[in-house]
Amino acid sequence: MTSRLRTGLAALLFSLTGAAYGGDSAQSIKVYKSPNCGCCGDWVKHLEDNDFEVDVHNTRNLNPIKAEAGLTPALASCHTAFIDGYVIEGHVPASDIRRLLEEAPKAQGLAVPGMPVGSPGMEMGDREDEYQVLLFNDEGQSRVFANYPEG
Ligand SMILES: [Cu+2]
């Protein structure tokens, strides 16, 4: 390969990756959920309302997906999603997903274990249970990433 060609290729690669990571385009997230999970559908709507491009996969058996994602039963919730190499488990607010992608910590992903009332997709009138968004690693260890309700 000539050095001129090599420089050209490097420039091309640079512009391609620049386009892929550049700014304001909608980020695509892959969501695995059971076909008849209502609150999962409401969470998908929450993501769409916040400009995520959601790729929904309906499946009746989420267990192998959760196992592969490194989710322990203590972290598990109703749906499992993947974005940019991270796992998003349960009713995680869109703003926390954005913060995760921005801060890009070394971690497996975020989880809201169970299904706390008041989290996105789990609204029930004015009721808002206290819940935490957890940042977890591939050994099942976690720390608090965000506390709700805020303030
Ligand atoms: Cu749910």
Residues whose N, C-alpha, C, O or C-beta is under 5 A from the ligand:
A	BS01	CU	C39 C40 C78 M115
